[in-house]
Amino acid sequence: MLLEFLRLKRTYRNISRIRQIVNVFLKHGFGQFIEQLNLQRVVPFRKRLKVLGAPPELTGHSIPQRLRLAFEELGPSFIKLAQVLASRPDLITKPFADEFKKLQDEVPPFPFHHVRQTIIEDLGVPPEELFDSIEEIPVAAASIAQVHYATLKDGTPVVVKVQRPNIGTMIETDITILKAISSRMVKYIPETEFFNPTGIVEEFSKTIRKELDFTEEGKNACRFRRNFAGHPHIFIPSIFPELVSKRLLVMERIEGVRIDDIEGISRLGLDRTEIARIGVDAYFKMFLEDGFFHADPHPGNMFVMPDGRLGLVDFGIIGWLSPDMMESIASALVALVKKDFDALIDEYIALGLVTEDVDIEAFKREFKADIIDFLIPLYDLTISEINIAQYLDTLMHVAIKHRMKIPSDLLLLNKCMLILDSIGRELDPNFNFISIAEPYASRLIKSRYNPKKIYKQMQKQINDLTDFATTTPKQVRILMRKALKDDLHIKMTPLGLDRLIRDIDRSTNRLAFSIVIAAIILSSAILTLSDTGGRVFDIPLLGLAGFLMAFMLGLWLLYSIIRSGRL
């Protein structure tokens, strides 16, 4: 029955976790979903009756709100999954994405003796031999790790980031369970295939596993530090490689205030407009020069230092952009500024957001009509009045409407821009970062006409043509040989065949069930005419038992048909 779940390690913890997940979904009104996945048998019979009965009280909450509450109750893995989904409105729709953005992963801290144990296990020595001092009370605690202030033996102030005990095991268990749930969703609820649940879980598992490996975060920090070496306004803390493991990270401490602490910035006597400009300038350098960007720029990861520099921390989530993608993004930004929507559409196509089966000309007409319809109220604004966040949000919704295929790194970039715009406007209500983006975009576009770059592109094209010219005759000979030998095979993938087979299988099962019920009724009718066995109300006991069994089975069959919505 639950073969996918039984493939998990048969430990009490795993079975208990499955039951906990199912019970939380039941509690928040997802009983029908649990039944559709055929998971009701993992809960006690008393609760199972509630699943098969009327849905629970919804207490005025929408489905996205109830799902957020369920994820919040289920802990770190589901909170992180919701945070990944929050940046994928193209997959889960905007109401769910907006609701998941509200999820916070601040949780109570774990005891210091676990921190001490992790340091000893990973570094081989107690903290007293590594640090001159270490504060036992953490300065921050999240679902994956917590952070402690410490001082090295040479007096260097540092922060020590330590993973929660057993968090890796818990998340791996949840990933396995989520994979099983996603496969059952596709199997039993075919309409969910549009949202690609297995792909979502796969993307989540890659993200969370990278975030769990602090050695990767250390490498990312070192790369950012190289990219910003010598930058007068950006500070990337140094990492101490000898004090880094998968569960432990020690980095240089940043002294300063959060970027959203307006009063703190004012007390430091710093210009808020300049701080906003520095932050956005740094990110456009990442987007349009480095192709490697810090993808989690919330205010808790950005600190304003007393000397006016901006310090960045937490490099677990990063994004990559190829040179071609950077050029297309730069061109799209320039097209936005000039309101050149034809060029903007061309860049969307160049980015590979339009699938091959789409009629390009029809797409251009419909997409442009939607853009004009959405943005016509903004046509008369000057460049300084353009709200880039509003533009990006609108373009994202138009892209989702046309079911464009949006790479995850582009969605991360879009999320970063929206957060940066929000931070910039909080620091300075009149701030707009189009003027900061334009120099980077123009420089990148001009680099297209660099003679060295043109020469490299021509060389690549010539190499491609040479390869094509030399391999095509051989491939044609192979094709002709197979055709002459009648050994040419054409592979066809009929769309929707799996769903049709499932529907036919379900229908035949119900038909067979109905035939069995009819046979029981017929047998019972024959038995009522016999004189064998005891009698109840002057009806032979075997005949009465057969009628009762047929009646119960008939009710069950009718109930299942009604619940399927295909009466």
HELIX and SHEET records of a PDB file:
HELIX    1   1 LEU A    3  LEU A    6  1                                   4    
HELIX    2   2 TYR A   12  LYS A   27  1                                  16    
HELIX    3   3 GLY A   31  GLN A   36  1                                   6    
HELIX    4   4 GLN A   40  VAL A   42  5                                   3    
HELIX    5   5 PHE A   45  LEU A   52  1                                   8    
HELIX    6   6 ILE A   63  LEU A   74  1                                  12    
HELIX    7   7 PRO A   76  ALA A   86  1                                  11    
HELIX    8   8 PRO A   89  ILE A   92  1                                   4    
HELIX    9   9 LYS A   94  PHE A  100  1                                   7    
HELIX   10  10 PHE A  112  LEU A  123  1                                  12    
HELIX   11  11 PRO A  127  LEU A  130  1                                   4    
HELIX   12  12 ILE A  167  TYR A  188  1                                  22    
HELIX   13  13 PRO A  190  PHE A  195  5                                   6    
HELIX   14  14 PRO A  197  LEU A  212  1                                  16    
HELIX   15  15 PHE A  214  ASN A  227  1                                  14    
HELIX   16  16 PRO A  241  LEU A  243  5                                   3    
HELIX   17  17 ILE A  262  ARG A  267  1                                   6    
HELIX   18  18 ARG A  272  LYS A  285  1                                  14    
HELIX   19  19 MET A  286  ASP A  290  3                                   5    
HELIX   20  20 PRO A  299  ASN A  301  5                                   3    
HELIX   21  21 PRO A  323  LYS A  338  1                                  16    
HELIX   22  22 PHE A  341  ALA A  350  1                                  10    
HELIX   23  23 ILE A  360  LEU A  375  1                                  16    
HELIX   24  24 ILE A  376  LEU A  378  5                                   3    
HELIX   25  25 ILE A  383  GLU A  385  5                                   3    
HELIX   26  26 ILE A  388  LYS A  401  1                                  14    
HELIX   27  27 SER A  408  LEU A  427  1                                  20    
HELIX   28  28 ILE A  434  LYS A  446  1                                  13    
HELIX   29  29 SER A  447  TYR A  449  5                                   3    
HELIX   30  30 PRO A  451  LEU A  484  1                                  34    
HELIX   31  31 LEU A  497  THR A  528  1                                  32    
HELIX   32  32 LEU A  541  SER A  564  1                                  24    
SHEET    1   A 3 PHE A 131  ILE A 134  0                                        
SHEET    2   A 3 ALA A 145  LEU A 152 -1                                        
SHEET    3   A 3 ALA A 140  ALA A 141 -1                                        
SHEET    1   B 4 PHE A 131  ILE A 134  0                                        
SHEET    2   B 4 ALA A 145  LEU A 152 -1                                        
SHEET    3   B 4 PRO A 157  GLN A 163 -1                                        
SHEET    4   B 4 LEU A 248  GLU A 252 -1                                        
SHEET    1   C 4 ILE A 234  PHE A 235  0                                        
SHEET    2   C 4 LEU A 310  LEU A 312  1                                        
SHEET    3   C 4 MET A 302  VAL A 304 -1                                        
SHEET    4   C 4 VAL A 257  ARG A 258 -1                                        
SHEET    1   D 2 PHE A 292  HIS A 294  0                                        
SHEET    2   D 2 ILE A 318  TRP A 320 -1                                        
SHEET    1   E 2 ARG A 535  VAL A 536  0                                        
SHEET    2   E 2 ILE A 539  PRO A 540 -1                                        
END                                                                             
